[in-house]
Amino acid sequence: MVKQISVLISLFIIFIIFWRMPQQNIGLSSFANKSDLLGSPSSAQKFLNLITGISILIYFVCAIILNVT
């Protein structure tokens, strides 16, 4: 069960990292600002940082549990 959760969390982390808005690419950041896909850019960035941090902590806990057993 822990192994399946670990795999799902790792895939979710990869998805979240790819979903983050690029700061340097003017074209994509312009699209994100115009479409309001995640709300305002600053609140979306804070939300994605929070979700990424929580997911990484869950992944570390699963990895520790798998290594101990």
Secondary structure, DSSP 8 states (H G I E B T S, - for coil): -HHHHHHHHHHHHHHHHHHS--SS-HHHHHHHHHHTTTSSHHHHHHHHHHHHHHHHHHHHHHHHHHHH-
